[in-house]
Amino acid sequence: MADVVEGEVVDSSAGQVSLTVDLTG
């Protein structure tokens, strides 16, 4: 699963992935 933290997507299986949050787009 992924959690949105400070505009970054943190994936528990991939660690911290710095991506653009485009969920509310």
C-alpha positions in Angstrom: 0.0 0.0 0.0 1.0 3.6 -0.4 0.7 6.5 1.9 0.9 10.2 1.0 3.4 12.0 3.2 4.3 15.6 2.6 3.5 15.4 -1.1 5.5 12.2 -1.5 4.3 8.7 -2.1 5.8 6.3 0.4 5.5 2.7 -0.6 6.2 0.1 2.1 7.6 -2.4 -0.4 9.8 0.1 -2.4 10.7 2.4 0.5 10.4 6.1 -0.1 9.6 7.0 -3.7 9.6 10.7 -4.6 6.8 11.1 -7.0 4.3 13.9 -7.9 1.1 13.5 -6.0 -1.6 13.5 -8.7 -4.3 11.8 -6.8 -6.6 14.8 -6.4 -5.5 16.0 -9.9 
